[in-house]
Amino acid sequence: MSLTDMELFMQEHTLAFLFIIAWSLLWKGMALWRAAQKNEQVWFVAILLINTVGILELLYLYVLPMFKSKDTEV
């Protein structure tokens, strides 16, 4: 792809890119907020630096608590 092809691709898919950016920022903000409240510095830095379009953030917010609650039930 040449530069002009990339520019054309971005222009044709502007709404998709805006949706992906909004989606990612929403989940990143929520996950960073929770990590800061729990004083989980390693998770905070990982979530801040690693961009996975919300996947890491969703795992941190919804999957990780399930594993932690199973460990504390014993």
Secondary structure by P-SEA (a helix, b strand, c coil): ccaaaaaaaaaacaaaaaaaaaaaaaaaaaaaaaaaaacaaaaaaaaacccccaaaaaaaaccaaaaaaaaacc
